[in-house]
């Protein structure tokens, strides 16, 4: 299922004019890793790409028990995207959109939610 979602997300990014795509998947070059002080696991975006000069981060948003970890990751990526003139896009497969909308609303995240 994860492979299929990545393929859909990459197709979405290509159709929406993103270039220089990097993905934490398959044959693509891996995006940059970000380390937070006091945490062992680095933050790795699912997909990054350039569009109209700004760097955007694209995440596949699926329901998870680790809500705090997702919120932390999305906040970081949202901040980085804003600094680099881009946006954070949360791509949601069928049945997961409400989960992403609730997190974005509750935590006041700057993100655009799109269905894939």
C-alpha positions as CSV (number, residue, x, y, z in Angstrom):
1,X,0.0,0.0,0.0
2,X,2.8,2.4,0.9
3,X,4.4,1.9,-2.5
4,X,1.1,2.7,-4.3
5,X,0.6,5.9,-2.2
6,X,4.1,7.1,-3.1
7,X,3.5,6.5,-6.8
8,X,0.2,8.5,-6.6
9,X,1.9,11.3,-4.7
10,X,4.8,11.5,-7.2
11,X,2.3,11.6,-10.1
12,X,0.4,14.4,-8.3
13,X,3.6,16.3,-7.8
14,X,4.6,15.9,-11.5
15,X,1.1,17.0,-12.7
16,X,1.2,20.1,-10.5
17,X,4.5,21.4,-12.0
18,X,7.0,20.4,-9.4
19,X,10.6,19.9,-10.5
20,X,13.8,18.6,-9.0
21,X,11.7,16.0,-7.1
22,X,13.4,14.1,-4.3
23,X,11.6,11.3,-2.5
24,X,12.2,9.0,0.4
25,X,11.3,6.1,-2.0
26,X,12.6,4.0,-4.8
27,X,15.1,5.3,-7.3
28,X,14.7,8.9,-6.4
29,X,17.4,10.9,-4.6
30,X,16.6,11.1,-0.9
31,X,15.6,14.4,0.5
32,X,17.7,16.1,3.2
33,X,17.3,14.8,6.8
34,X,16.7,17.1,9.7
35,X,17.9,16.4,13.2
36,X,16.3,17.9,16.2
37,X,18.2,18.3,19.5
38,X,17.4,15.6,21.9
39,X,15.8,13.3,19.3
40,X,17.5,10.2,17.8
41,X,15.3,9.8,14.7
42,X,15.9,12.3,11.9
43,X,12.9,14.0,10.2
44,X,12.8,13.0,6.6
45,X,10.1,14.5,4.3
46,X,8.3,12.0,2.0
47,X,8.8,14.2,-1.1
48,X,10.4,17.6,-1.8
49,X,10.1,19.7,-5.0
50,X,10.6,23.1,-6.5
51,X,7.8,25.1,-8.0
52,X,7.9,28.8,-8.9
53,X,11.2,29.2,-7.2
54,X,10.1,28.0,-3.8
55,X,10.8,24.6,-2.1
56,X,7.7,22.7,-1.1
57,X,7.4,19.6,1.1
58,X,4.9,16.9,0.3
59,X,3.7,14.4,2.9
60,X,1.4,11.5,2.5
61,X,-1.0,11.9,5.4
62,X,-2.5,8.6,6.7
63,X,-4.1,7.9,10.0
64,X,-1.6,6.9,12.7
65,X,-1.4,6.3,16.4
66,X,1.7,8.5,16.6
67,X,-0.2,11.8,16.2
68,X,2.3,13.9,18.2
69,X,5.2,12.7,16.0
70,X,3.2,13.6,12.9
71,X,2.3,17.1,14.3
72,X,6.0,17.7,15.2
73,X,7.2,16.7,11.7
74,X,4.5,18.7,9.9
75,X,5.2,21.8,12.0
76,X,8.9,21.6,11.1
77,X,8.2,21.1,7.4
78,X,5.6,23.8,7.3
79,X,8.1,26.3,8.9
80,X,10.9,25.2,6.5
81,X,8.6,25.6,3.5
82,X,7.5,29.1,4.5
83,X,11.1,30.1,4.9
84,X,12.0,28.8,1.5
85,X,9.0,30.3,-0.3
86,X,7.1,27.1,-0.7
87,X,4.2,25.2,1.0
88,X,3.5,22.1,2.9
89,X,1.1,19.8,1.0
90,X,-0.6,16.9,2.8
91,X,-1.8,14.3,0.3
92,X,-4.6,12.2,1.7
93,X,-5.8,8.9,0.3
94,X,-9.5,8.1,0.6
95,X,-10.6,7.8,4.2
96,X,-7.7,9.8,5.7
97,X,-8.7,13.4,4.8
98,X,-10.6,14.1,8.0
99,X,-7.6,12.9,10.1
100,X,-5.3,15.4,8.4
101,X,-7.9,18.2,8.5
102,X,-8.4,17.8,12.3
103,X,-4.7,17.9,12.9
104,X,-4.2,21.0,10.7
105,X,-7.1,22.8,12.4
106,X,-6.2,21.8,16.0
107,X,-2.5,22.7,15.7
108,X,-3.0,25.7,13.4
109,X,-0.6,24.3,10.8
110,X,0.1,26.1,7.5
111,X,-0.6,23.3,5.1
112,X,-2.7,22.5,2.0
113,X,-4.6,19.3,2.1
114,X,-5.2,17.5,-1.3
115,X,-6.8,14.2,-2.1
116,X,-4.9,11.5,-4.1
